[in-house]
Each structure stands twice: as structure tokens, then as C-alpha cells.
Amino acid sequence: MSAVEEPGTGSVALDPNVWPHTAVLDQDGELALAGIGATDLAGRFDTPAYILDEETFHARARLFRDAFSEAFAAVGSTVDVYYAGKSFLSVAVARWARADGLRVDTCTGGELAVALRAGVPGAEIGLHGNNKSDSEIARAIDARVGRVVVDSHAEIERIAQAARDAGRTSDDRVPVMVRVTTGIHAGGHEFISTAHEDQKFGISLTGGQALDALQSVLAHPELELLGAHTHIGSQIQDAQAFEVNARKMLGLREELRAQTGFLMPELDLGGGYGIAYLPGEVPIDVRALATDLAQVVASVCTELSTTVPRISIEPGRAIVGSTTVTLYTVGVVKPVTLEDGSVRTYVAVDGGMSDNIRPALYDARYTARLANRTGSAETVRARVVGKHCESGDIVIPDLRLPADIAPGDLLAVPATGAYGRSMASNYNHVLRPPVVVVDRGEARVIVRRETEDDLLALDLG
């Protein structure tokens, strides 16, 4: 890994774990992505804007595909990598994922619509969600998605009834998986830890609830039980959590076999793989994780005298997170004297919590740097804030920026590819930014900037 910069000063190299693969600084300290300078991008597409480096997306997608395929091939199994669309999904991104050999995981009818618009075959799409509507279930069945993930006991009968309504029979079954909460507590924040019992997702192992659900699916002739699905959280850096979770899922698989004779052909071990947000942080080692997980699965299957199941995983943030830089223009720069006599410089940008809600929701931490020039060697203690009428509209609570930062400067925040645009809002009627793809010296818009006409078109007066 190359040297890590002091955020904002441009004194040393960009951290390659945080910034897109093509990000460089020129001799004047200007940031360039895929050979295009930040000033050029701001001039052509305005700010704020999400700048997505296509090369980084493909590299990350292929890393997961190859690492897991090779690791599980070594133990006699195969892997399907589903790109978790909730992290960021557009027609172009869905097409990229498929071109890279990935499938697409969706969790709403809207995400399903995008994947279908992109031309992803239904068989390569999964649909999950804790509260699917009847229309979402019906559309998934009509599209012949590769799997519908059951999230509750009540949903089993609803999916079975929808299958019957669609004319599906034991000769043409709807493939389903059952989402299981395994009791593993993992993730960067309470709200993104998703496999502990006291939360809304899945069916718990406790008291045989998950086992009962699997048996219930088997009792419905119009449903095909592919296997069990789990997801233990997000932004996980500890590979051991995935290994413990895999052991629990394999134990459930064996328990079902012992009681019914049916050996589930597939297990979905979810996603949640951590990335680097701050200089010096290290993302989870994908190849090491794949190798260790494959060995654990193979070892447990040997202990249980069963075959190794087909495996599926669902990386989202770990693919798209580091692809994107949010580019802002600095507006107000306001030094504020605090009670202890120290000074904090508030740097307000032309976006904020409407384009990145994660700091407010999860206390997520980001870095930033001056993007249009080097800036002074002298730095100030700064807080980057947005333009919204909300005191919690803080992009980065504390970092060092050049002391000469001024209105009109460009500020770049990396690692915003996951959940930036997908969780964006129109709070204060601020227009959502565009997604601009850069690749080999070319730039193009794949999601356009919203306009006031877009806002007013929804208001019926």
C-alpha cells in the first residue's frame, strides 16, 4: 500500500484502499479520476455529483467472482455471486454486474424493475425483503426470478398462493430460500447488524423456528426449497463472524436432512464485507476470506458426512463502495470559537445529508480533501457540513483541511458509492445529484441530476 495522505493537504499519495483505482493527484494537487480532473468534471456536470470509476467497479466485481469461485472449486463446490443492488443500483450498474459474471440481488419491486429493465434474466435475480407486497411477489413469480427469499412463516403461504394463482404446480415450482437469523452479532452499527434475534429480518434458529419454516416450504408442492439464506450485518471486518455463521447454517442443513431426508442443495451466506473509509483502514481480505470460508464449509461437511452445498454470497458495498467520489463545491467558510477558546472552521458544501445520510444515521466516518488544488501546508481543524436546515447535517465532524480553503474550492469525499445515491432524499427540496461514470478519459451520466420540474411534477397542487 502506498503512503497515506493527511486528509486535505495533498502532501503525500492517496490511500488506494479508500479512493478509486484511477484516482491520482497532478503536480498542482488537483484530483483526477480516470484521467479527468475534478475542475473539468465540476464544470461539465456541476456539483454535487457522484463520480463513479467504472474500472474500479469491474475490478471489485471480478475479485469476488474469481476469489470465491476458485476457493470453492477447490473443495468441490460452485458459487453464485449476487451483487446486492440495495447498495447502489442503476440500469448500467446491473448490466456491468452481469457482464462480470454476477447475478443481481433485489429487495423491492423497484429494484426488481431496474434489474429487469437492464436485461438481467429473471433466473439470475433474487428477491428478498421483510415485507413484500402481493404485487412484488406476483411480479417476481411472473419474471421467474431465480429465488424468492422467505422472511416469515406467514409469507410461505402467501408465496405458495401466488404461485398457484400463476398456475405454477409441482412440475413448475417457484424456487425459494428461507432467511435465517443465526444469532451472530456483527456489523459496524446496531442498525446494520442483522442476524441477532431481536430485529425484523428472517426466522430465528431459536426454538426450531427456522427448521419449522423449512419443513413448511417442503410441504407446499408448488414451492422448490433451494436452501437457507442468512445475512449477519454490514461493514464487517472480522472473517471469523462469517465462519461461525457458516457452521450454524450447515448445522441447520444437517438437522433438516436428519428429520426429513432432504439435503438443501444451496446455502446463501450473505454479504456485509467491510471496506476502508478512512486513510489507514484496511478492507477485509477477499481472497483470504473466500479460502478460509471454503475450508470451514468443507471441514464441517466432512464431519457431517454430507456433500458441500452450492454457495451464494451477496457483496454490495464491498464492490461499489470505493468506486465513487462525491464532488462538492465549498460555499461558506466560517471559523467558530468554541467555549474552550479553540477554533473550529465550518466548511459548508452544496450538498449534505440529502446525498449522504449515513453520518447522521450510523455515525459513519468519511475523509475528504481539497480537490482542485494543493492548498496551504498550514491546516485548520474543520467540520464539513451541508446546506440543509438541520444541525445534524454533518458530512465529516472533524478533520484537517488547508487553512486557505475558500468559497469556490472543490471538496472530494471518497468511498461514497454504497448507499449515497441509493439512500438520497429531497430533504428541503434539494435536488438529488447525478451519477457520472468516468472511464479511460471519458465521462458520461448514467443517472441524471433531478430538476425542479421533477419535483413539481409530483405535486398536484
N, C-alpha and C positions, 0 to 999 in steps of 0.2 A: 504494500500500500504506500502511496506517495505521501508526502508531508501533508499535515492538516493545517488549514488556514485558521488564523484568529478571525472569527466571523466579521466580515465587513471591511477588513483592512486591505485585503488583496496582497498581503506581504509574501505569502507562500501559496503552494498549489492547492487546488480544490480537492476535497476529500472524495475519492471515486466511489466510496460506499454510499455517499449522500446524494451526489449530483449525477445527472445523466452521463452516459459513457462519452458523449461527444462534447461535453462542457469544457471549455478552456477559457483562459484569460489572455487577452492580447497584451502587447507591450504597454498599452495605456491603461491596463486594468479593466478593460471592458469585457464583459461576459459574452461569449459566443456559444451558440448551440447548433450543432450540425453545420458549422461554418457560417452561421448568420449572427450578426451582432445584435445585442439587446436593443440598441438605439434604432437599428433598422426595423426590428420586429415591432417595437413600440410605435414607430412612425407609420408602419403599414397596417397594423391591426389594433392600435390604440391599447390602453390599459384600463383596468386589469385584464390580464389574459393568461390562460393556462397554455404553456408552451410544452408540447409533448414530443419527446425524441423517439421516433419510430424505431431506430436501430436498437435502443435500449430495451424497448418492449419485446422485440423479436429475440434478442439475446436472452432475456429473462425467461420468456416462454419456452424456448428451446432448452435452456438449462434444466428446468423442471421436467420437461418431456424426456430428455436424454438421461438425466441422473436417475430418475425413478424407474424408467424402462430398463436401463442396464442393471440396476440394483436388484430388481425383482425378477428379471430374466435369469439372473444367476441363481435364484432359488426356485426356479421353475414356474414363475407366475407372470402375469401381464398387468399393466397399469393403464388406467384411463385418467388423464389429467383434465379436469374441468376448470376452465377459467371462471372464477367467481365474479359474475357480472355486477354484483352489487358494489364492488369497489369502484368501477367506472365502466360503463357500457355505452357504446355507440355502434352504429352500423359498421363503420370502418374497423373499430376495435374487434367486434365479433368476427369479421372476415379475417383479420390478422390472426386471431386465435386459431381459427380453423385451418388457415394456411400453415400454421406452425404445428399442426397435428393435435391441437387441443379441442376439447368439447366445451360447451358453454353451460354454466350453471345459472339458473334464474330463480328469483324468489317472489316475483309478482307477475301479473298479466302484462304489465308494461314492459318489463324486462324480456318476457317471452316474445312480445310483439317485435321488439328490436332484433332479437336473435333470428326470428323468422324472416323479418324484412332483410336481414343480411344474407339470407340464403342458407343459413345453417339448417341441415336436415333435422327433422324432429327427433330422429333416433340418436342424434348427438347433443341433445338438450336435456337437461334435468330441470324439474320444477320442485322447489320446496317452499316452505313458509308456514308459520304457525296458525294462520287464519285465512286459508284460501277460500275465495268465494266460489259459489257454484259455477259461475261463468268461467272463472280461471281454471277450475278442474275440467270443465267440459272442453274448453279450448285446448288444454294440454292433451286430453284424450283424442280430440279431433286431429291435432297436429302429430299424433303418435310419438310423443316425446319418449325418450329412452327410459325415463323413470320419473315417477311421481313420488316424492318423499312424504310419507305419512308422519304427521306430527302429533296426533292424539288418537285415542281409542275411537272417539266419535267420528273421526274423519275416515276411518276404514269403511264404514257402511256408506258414507256419502260418496266416496270414490267408487265403491262397488255399484251403487245405484246409478251413478253417472255412466259407468261402463255398460251396465245393462241398457240404459237409455240410448246409448250409442250403438247398441247391437253387438257389443263385444261378448264373447262366450268363452268357454273353456278351450276352444280351438283358436281363439284370437284374444289372448288375455292382455290386460293392462299391466305393464311392469311397474312394481312399486318397491320402495325400500322403507324401512321403519327407522325414524330418527330416535336414537337412544341417548339419554343423559347418563353418563357413566360415573358422575361424582368427582371428576377431575376438576380442580380449581386452577385455571391457568389463564393468563392474559394480562395486559398492561393496565387494566382498569376494571372495577367491579362491573360496569355496564357492558364490557366486551368479553367477559368470562361467561361462557355459555353452556357448560356441561355440569354445573353444580345443580342440585336438585331443586332449589327454591328459585326457579325462574321459568319463563314462559315456554321455552323450547323443549320439544321432544318428550319421550316417555322414559321414566326412570327405571333403572335396574332394580331399585329397592322394592322388595316385596313381590318380585316376579312380574312386575307390571309390563316391562318390555317383552318378556317371554310370552305373556298372555297376548300381547298385541301381535307378535309374530305368528302365534298359533291361530289367531283370529283371521289374519290375512290368508293363511293356508286353507282355512275353511271356506273361503269365497272362491268359487270356481272361475269367476271372471277376472281374478287378480293373479298375477305371477309374482311371487316373492323372490326378488333378486338377492336381497340381503339386508343388512343393517347399516345405518348411517350414523355418524357421530361428528360433532364439531365442538372442540373444547374451549375455544376462545379465539382471541386475535392478538397480534403483536407478541407472540410467544417466542422467547429466545432459548428456552430450556428444552432440548431434544428429549430429555427423559420423560417429560409430560406426555409426549406423543407415544413413547414406547409403553408406558404404563397403561395408557388408554387402549392401545392395540391389544395388549394382553387381556384386558377386560372384555373387549369386543370378541376376541377369539374364544374366550370362556363362554360367552353367551351363545356363540355359534355352536359350540360343542354341547351345551345344555339343551338347545333346541334339537340337535341331532339325537341326543340320548332319549329325549321324550317322544319324538315324532318320527325319527329315521330320516328327516330331511336335513341335508347339509347345505347351508346357504352358499351359493357359488361366489358371492361378492361381499366385500366389506368396503364401505367408504370411510376413510379416516380423516376426512375434513381438511381444513386448511388452518389459517391463523399464523403462518410463519412470519417471524419478526423481521423488520428491516431497520436500517440505520436512518435516524432523523437528524442527529447532531454529529458534528465533527468528532471523530474518535470512536464513535459507536461502530459495532461490527454486526452485520446482519447474520441470521442463522446460516450455517454452512449447509447448503442444499445437498451437495453430494454426500457429505458425511451423514446427514440426516437420513437420506434415502438408503444408504448402505446399512446403517445401524437399524433402521426400521425393518428393512427386508430380513436382516439376520434375526431380529426378535420374532417376527412373524413366522419365519421358517422354523426357528427353535421351538416355539410354542406348538406349532402344528406337528412337529416330530414327537413332542411329549404327548400330544393328544392322539397320535396315530391318524391324523387326518391330512388331506391334501391342502396345499396352500391356496387360499382363495384368490380370485381376481381382486385387485385393489383399485380403488379410485381415490383421488385427492382433489382438493379444491383451492388452489392458491389464487389469490386476487391481488391484495395489497403487495405481496411479495413479487408479483410480476409488474404491476403498473405503478406502484408507489414511487419508485426512484426515477421513473421516466419523465416526470413533469416538474417544471418550474413555474411558479406563479409570478408574473411580472407586474409590478405596481409602479405608479408614479407618486413621488412624495409631494404632499401638499403642505400642510402646516408643520413647522418645526418649533416646538415650544419647550424651553427649559423651565422646569418646575422645581422650586426649592422646597425640600421636604422638612419635616419637623426637626430632624437631627442636623439640619444645616447643609446636608448633601444635596446635590442637584441631579435630577433625572430629566433627560431630554426626551420628550414625547415626539415621536415621528409618526405623523398621520399619513396614511396612504389612501388611495382612491377605491379601495375595496374593504375587506374586513370579514366580519362573521358571516356575511351572506355568501361569500365564496370559500370560506374555510371555518366551519363551525366547530371543528374538533378541539381547538384550545378551550373554548367555552364549555363544551360538553364533557370532555375527558381530561382536561388539563394537559392536553397534548403539547409537546415541546417541538419547536422548529428552530432552525437557524435562518439567517438572511445575510445578504451582502449587497453593497453598492454595486450596481450592475453596469453603469455607463462610464465609469472612470475608477481610477485607483483610490482617490480620496487622500486626505491628510494622514500622516503617520500618527498624529495625536488622535486619540479616540475619546468618546464620551460614553457614559452609562446611558443606555437608551431603552425605550419601550416603544415597540411598533404597535400602533393602534389603527383601527379602521375609521370609517366615516359615519358609522351608524349611531343613532340616538340611543346609546346603551353603554353604560360604564364598563360592562364586561366585554366590550368589543375590543379585545386584545389579541393581536396576532402572535406576538412574541413578548413576554413580560419583561425580559431582561437580557440584554446583550450589548456588546461594544460595537459602536459604529464610528466612522470617521467624524472628527469634530467639525469638519466643514460641510457635512451633509446639509442640503438645502432644497427648498422647493424646486420641483422640476427634475430632480435626480430620479433615477430608476433604482428600485429595490427588487431583488430577486429572492424568493423563498423556495428552496428545493424540496423534493420529496412530497409533493402535493398531488401526485397522480391518483392516489386512492382516497376516495371519499371527499375530495374537494368539490369537483363538479357534481358528483352524484348526490351529495347532501346540500348542495347550494340552494339558496332561497331568494325570495324577492323582498326580504325584510326592508321596511322603509321604502318599498317600491324601487329598490335598486335593481338594475338590470344584470342578469347573470352573464358572466364573461364568456367569450368564445373559447373553444379548444382549437389551438393552432398546431398542426403537425409539422415538425421540421425533419428533413431527411436529405442528406447529401447536398446541402446548399439550397434546397428548395423548401418553401413553406406554403401550406395550404390550410384552409379552415375545414374542419370536419364537423364541428358543432358551432353554428353561427352565434354571434352575440345577440341577446334579446334586444328588442326595441320597445319604445313606448307604445307603438301600435300593438305589439304582442300583449302588453299589459292591458291596454284599454279594450282589446278585442274580447277579453273575458268579462269585462264589466258591463252588465246590461243596463245600467243606469236606473 
